Amino acid sequence: RLLEGRIRQTGTRLTTKCPFHEEKTASFTVYTNENSFHCFGCGAHGLNAIDFAMKKDNLDFKEAVRRLA
């Protein structure tokens, strides 16, 4: 599972606390219709699950793909 904690869905958006920094209120948004994510707190962003895994676990592209497969 890539995201932990309470996840709120509003239409095609999922919102939760950011996995990249500590925060008290949710600022991390996943845009399911665009397959992208953005954190309005720390500015982390990406275009897909591979980008997310690379940032979250500090992986290179090949290792991120292996973990997601």
C-alpha angles and dihedrals in degrees: 000000000000100000127047133196132023113348120195120202122208112174107301094346129091118199128194142137113298116260090207100062142015115266141156099217129042115264101152115102129189115199102208095187091056098033090231139116139209136182114212090197104054101011097242111157142163145163104238149358091281091058089048094051092046092053097039097049100023092243133157119241097265095049092047091053091048092052093048095046 
